[in-house]
Amino acid sequence: MSHQDFLFKITQGVCLTLALAFTTSCGKKSQIIYEAEQKRLTMMELQGQSKKLESEILATGNLGRYQNTQPSHVVELKHLLERQKTENIQLKADKEAAQKRVEAVKQEMSRYLTQFR
């Protein structure tokens, strides 16, 4: 959609809005129709601006986007990952120690059971 087409659509919408405003009564329905048309025109204008900005962004490329090689959130996530890895290793070691204690208690119980039977 070219710039002239966009302006034509906006002009057409404004004329339609004015025609609606003049030909309808001052009731609630006409007010709602008028507000809806205004919002539609605003939305069309914002969509046009959005497309224009997108084309400008594509034209400039990646300039200035990667000045900071590691954003702070990436660094924080890496630290969190390292902490979770060490915590996971610690939990595995605790689990193995608990399993060894359970085995020792089981052996002790079986010794007592055989001794007192």
C-alpha positions, 0 to 999 in steps of 0.5 A: 500500500503506497503512501498516496493510497494510505492518505486516500483511505484516511481521507475517505474515512474522514469523509465517511465519518463526517457524512455519518456525523451529519446525516445521523441523529444525535442519539447514542447509536450514531455516537457509537458508530462515530467512535467506532469509525474514529477508532478504525481510522486511528487503527489504520493510521497506526498500522501504516506507521507500524509498517513504515517503522518495520521497513526502516528497521529492515533498512538499517539492519542490525546496527546498534543491536549487538553493542552489548555482547552479553546482556545482563539477563543472559549473564544472570541466566548463566549464573542461575544455570551454574548454581542449579548444576552444583545444587543438582550434583549436591542433591545426587551426593546427598541421595547416595549418602542417604541410600548408603545409610538406608542399606546400613540400617537394613543390614543392622535390622536383618542382623538383629532379626537373625540374632533374636529369632 
